[in-house]
C-alpha cells in the first residue's frame, strides 16, 4: 500500500514587467514554455494592471513598429492572471518593486536597474541570458 502525499506543490506567482512581453519578438523565445522548464512545474504568470496600461498605451501611441509589437504583447498578456493595483503616482518599476517585496514573488524583467533593486532585497529575478534562454538570479 502506497501513501500519496496530501500536500500540493504551491503555484509560484511570477510578476512580468512590460519588457518581458517583448522577449518573444526580440529573441524568438517562448517565454511561457521557458518559464515552465526553468521553474520545473507550476507557476502563475501575473500581469499587474499598470503594466497592462503601459502596453495598451504603447499599442495606441507608439511608433507603427512598436504598436504592432505591443499588440502582440497584449495577446501574450491574456495568458496571465490580471491583478488590479491602485495606480499610485510613481514609476511602474516602483509599483513592481513594492508588490514583489510584499509578495516575495520573482519578477521577470530585463530592466537592469529594477533587477539590481530587486536583488538588493533578495527577490529572485528572471531575465534573458545570452539572447537565447531565461535564467534566474536568486533562490526560489
N, C-alpha and C positions, 0 to 999 in steps of 0.2 A: 504494500500500500504506500503510495507516494502522497506527500502532503504538499499542496500548492501554497506558495506564499500568498498571504492575504493583502499585502500592500501592492499598490500600483506605483510605477515609476512616475514621478511628478513631471508634468509638462512644463518645460522651460520656456519662459517668455523671452523673446528676443526683440528688442526695440530697434526698428530700422530708421536710420537717418535718410533724408531725401536722396542723398547721393548713392545710397545702396540700390535704389531702384533704377539707376542708370548703368549699373555694372553690366547687366546682360548685353546692352548695346555697345558699351565701350570695350569690354574684354571677352565677349562671347562666353560668359559663364552663366549657367543656370543656377541662380542664387538659392532657390528652394531645394534643389537636389544636392547642391554643395553643402548647404546647412544640414540637411538630413544626414549626409555622410560624415560631416565634421562632428556633429553632436551625437552621433550613434543612437539615434532614436527620436523620441517625441519632443517637438518644440512647437511653440505657437508664435508665428511672426506677428508683431504688434506694430500698428500704424497709429501714431498719435495724431489727433485732429490738426494741430498746427503744421505737421509735415504734409498732410493731405492738402491743406490750404496752400502751402507753398508750391506743391506740384500742380495744383489747379491754376495758380497764378502764372506759373511758367507756361502751362498749356494754353493759356489765354493771351498772355502778353509778351512772351519771349520771341526770339527770332524764329523764322519759319523752321529751321532745323531743330531748335530747342522745343518748339511747340510739338513737333512730331515725336521727339524723344519723350517729352513729358506725357503725351497721350499714351504712349506705350507704357510708361512708368505707372500711370493711373490704372491701366489694365492689370498690371502686376499687383498693385496695391489692393485690388479686390480680393486677393488671396489672404489678406491679413485681417486680424481682428482689430477693428477700429476702436480706439479709446478716446473719448471726448475729454479734452483737457481745457480748463479755463485758460483762455489766452491772456496771459499777463503781458504787460509791457516788458519787452526784453527780447533778446535774440533767441532764435529757435534752438541753438546749441545750449543755451541756459535752461530751457524747458526740458530738453532731452537729458541734460546732466542731472537736473533736480529729480526727475522721475526715476532715472536709472539708480541714483543714490538711494532714493526712498524704497524702491523695489528690490535693489541689489540684483538687477537684471542686466545681462550682457547687452551691448549695443553694437549693431553692425553699422560702421561708418568708415569712410576713408579720410575724414577731416582730421588733419594732423593735430591741430590744437585741441579739438574735442577728445581725440584719443589720449593725448597727454593728460588732460584734466581728469578723465575717467580712470586712467591707470593710477593717478595720484590718490584716488580714494578706493583703490582695489576693486574696481568694476571691470570685469572682463570685456575686451574689445575684439570684435570680429572685423577683419579687413581683408582687402585683396592683396595677395602676396605674389610678386613676380608676374603680375598681369595675367595669371593663369589659374589661381586657386584661392580659396579662402583659408584664413588662418586665425587662430585665437591667441590673443595676448592676455594672459591671466588664467586664473583657475576657475573652472565652472563646477 
